[in-house]
Amino acid sequence: MTILEAIQSRRSVRKYIDRPIDKALVAILQDKIDEVNKAGNLHIQLVTDEPRAFKGKMAYGTFSGVSNYFAMVGKQEGDLSERIGYYGEQLVLLAQSLGLNTCWVGLTYNNIKEAYTVSPGEKLCCMIALGHGDDPGRNVKRKTASQVSNASDDTPAWFNDGVAAALLAPTAINQQKFHFEYIAPGPDGIHRVKASRRFSLVGYTHLDLGIAKYHFEAAAGKENFEWI
Ligand SMILES: Cc1cc2nc3c(=O)[nH]c(=O)nc-3n(C[C@H](O)[C@H](O)[C@H](O)COP(=O)(O)O)c2cc1C
């Protein structure tokens, strides 16, 4: 499965069956964790066979059967939330391509301190539930390209493809508070894209933006533009 196919087929899944993740798949995910932790200066950890984080009243009954998750940890500095989103989504899409399901989780989990390490100066931003889904997830309504960008018949096809992929990104409560603006080349001939956040009372807009930017890049092609 390509990244674009994973983007198309991913849905948030909240119900999982009681089946451990194959050791070979854990090894592939661990390699990718090592890669993104290095690239993004993060401390993401994969926790397996640990059912307590998503049990009890903290889980509000939304999740069931979760016993594997990524603990999304990083040093508390500048753009941590956006980096967690940008690199975490790479793990989500890899998991999807391996036949696993995921759900980003902002609040509804218990903090199981002995299951992962949060060193001094680090922060646990959120979790990503992981496993074999018991249902395919649901189709949620998305915004249109014109609501989140200046995409038009006049903007390049790669930009419009990027916006289409960003619209499929998971966001907290499906808020989609991001915006992509295409800026035509000046004398230097470089196409530029400005990605920004819109106001939200719920928060998580930095994290959502990181996720959406990864989707955008994957479809638009990093070689076609520079971020502003
Ligand atoms: C940062 C973030 C936090 C989220 N937190 C939760 C959560 O606490 N509980 C939950 O059920 N879903 C949570 N979600 C999943 C979103 O509700 C979901 O991505 C959105 O409704 C779009 O659906 P989709 O992922 O199936 O496309 C979260 C998603 C993101 C990106």
The ligand as a MOL file (V3000), in Angstrom:
LIG
                    3D

  0  0  0     0  0            999 V3000
M  V30 BEGIN CTAB
M  V30 COUNTS 31 33 0 0 0
M  V30 BEGIN ATOM
M  V30 1 C -5.1060 15.6370 17.9770 0
M  V30 2 C -6.2810 14.7000 17.9090 0
M  V30 3 C -6.9350 14.3100 19.0700 0
M  V30 4 C -8.0050 13.4220 19.0230 0
M  V30 5 N -8.6160 13.0340 20.1950 0
M  V30 6 C -9.6210 12.1240 20.1670 0
M  V30 7 C -10.2010 11.6540 21.4070 0
M  V30 8 O -9.7990 12.0640 22.5030 0
M  V30 9 N -11.1950 10.7340 21.3350 0
M  V30 10 C -11.6470 10.2530 20.1280 0
M  V30 11 O -12.5640 9.4150 20.1300 0
M  V30 12 N -11.1250 10.6900 18.9320 0
M  V30 13 C -10.1210 11.5950 18.9320 0
M  V30 14 N -9.5370 12.0270 17.7460 0
M  V30 15 C -10.0100 11.4990 16.4490 0
M  V30 16 C -10.8830 12.5030 15.6780 0
M  V30 17 O -12.1580 12.5880 16.2920 0
M  V30 18 C -11.0050 12.0590 14.2000 0
M  V30 19 O -9.7330 12.1170 13.6180 0
M  V30 20 C -11.9580 12.9490 13.4050 0
M  V30 21 O -13.2790 12.8180 13.8850 0
M  V30 22 C -11.9370 12.6010 11.9090 0
M  V30 23 O -12.2800 11.2500 11.6990 0
M  V30 24 P -11.2760 10.2720 10.9530 0
M  V30 25 O -9.9970 10.2510 11.7280 0
M  V30 26 O -11.9730 8.9320 10.9390 0
M  V30 27 O -11.0380 10.8050 9.5670 0
M  V30 28 C -8.4720 12.9210 17.7590 0
M  V30 29 C -7.8030 13.3160 16.6020 0
M  V30 30 C -6.7270 14.1880 16.6570 0
M  V30 31 C -5.9950 14.5520 15.3990 0
M  V30 END ATOM
M  V30 BEGIN BOND
M  V30 1 1 1 2
M  V30 2 1 2 3
M  V30 3 2 2 30
M  V30 4 2 3 4
M  V30 5 1 4 5
M  V30 6 1 4 28
M  V30 7 2 5 6
M  V30 8 1 6 7
M  V30 9 1 6 13
M  V30 10 2 7 8
M  V30 11 1 7 9
M  V30 12 1 9 10
M  V30 13 2 10 11
M  V30 14 1 10 12
M  V30 15 2 12 13
M  V30 16 1 13 14
M  V30 17 1 14 15
M  V30 18 1 14 28
M  V30 19 1 15 16
M  V30 20 1 16 17
M  V30 21 1 16 18
M  V30 22 1 18 19
M  V30 23 1 18 20
M  V30 24 1 20 21
M  V30 25 1 20 22
M  V30 26 1 22 23
M  V30 27 1 23 24
M  V30 28 2 24 25
M  V30 29 1 24 26
M  V30 30 1 24 27
M  V30 31 2 28 29
M  V30 32 1 29 30
M  V30 33 1 30 31
M  V30 END BOND
M  V30 END CTAB
M  END
